[in-house]
Amino acid sequence: MGGYSSEFEISIQSGSVVCELLDPQKYFIYPIHLLKDGWNHVTNDGGKFPVNKADFSFSNGNETIKPDVIFNTIHGTPGEDGYLQAYLSLIEIPQTSADFYQAALSFNKRDCLSVLKGFGVKCATSFYINQGENYSKEEIINTVGMPCFVKPNRAGSSFGISKVYKKEELDKAIHKAFEEDAEIIIETAIEGVEVSVGVFNKNDEIVVLPITEIVSENDYFDYEAKYLGKSDEITPARIPESEAEMVRKEIKRIYQLLNMTGVTRSEFIIQDGIPYFLEINTNPGISKESIIPKQVRASGLTLTEFFDILIQNVLK
């Protein structure tokens, strides 16, 4: 848990939930904080034992531990963008989220959208800018229209996102997005019902969790709406069964197209009965305020059972 991005505190919350709810009769559980100032096993009484990056071993105060499996709850870099996955693959320790290529691809919104559009997945019209490039506000508006969303290309938890209604607001929104990433994406604001849906694999079966409808008190599903209670997250979503089936079918296809493993959470906006894909997260939040735990409970599973499935998938 942890990470090097603005999302590290949310990741600590997610990791703490896993530590609390994993079955202690089945697993020895060691919280590991991966932070910019070091990788450490952090004990319940606050003790810290550094991780040996050569083999991911560490002391528990009495003996050296090398884990059988890593439960990866890092949001952002290095746990959601492929770096940690590649490292763990090299030292042959399995981890519970997507493999390194799938993580890197999905973390880069531009690249992921480009791949999925090639398979006919419906997405918003988009425009890309890299930091330092000159850009034309007229060209942006001509391409994506107004209103539009300005987003960092490689960031999560709605950090750096703005919804723009006027040409005069574009520069400020672009500057805000560049504070999070050197690449940004500007998209047409699709208007409709926003839904979020989790998917995981259980052995060779792809399981789609109940769909959640997002009703934000703010103008869109921003950080406050996600984490500070400024939204209603209604599970199951109040949408016609025909639309729900379209979302389930499409997210299952996307999960297969990208060759995903572990649990993912994807967002869609349903406009005129058609689901438009926004993004896919390979390490979705599993803190107590997060969507995936609510969907898991709505499916009839406990989080203890769900976490066990994710671990057993990779141990097998």
Buried (B, 14 or more C-beta within 10 A) or exposed (E): BBBBBBBBBBBBBBBBBBBEBBEEEEBEBBBBBBBEEEBBBBEEEEEEBEBEEEEBBBBEEEEEBEBEBBBBBBBBBBBBBBBBBBBBBEEEBBBBBBBBEBBBBBBBBBBBBBBBEEEEBBBBEBBBBEEEEEBEEEEBBEBBEBBBBBBBBBBBBBBBBBBBEEEEBBEEBBEBBBEBBEBBBBBBBBEBBBBBBBBBBEEEEBBBBBBBBBBBEBEBBBBBBBBEEBBEBBBBBEBEEEBBEBBBEBBBBBBEBBEBBBBBBBBBBBBEEBBBBBBBBBBBBBBEBBBBBBBBBBBEBEBEEBBBBBBBBBEE
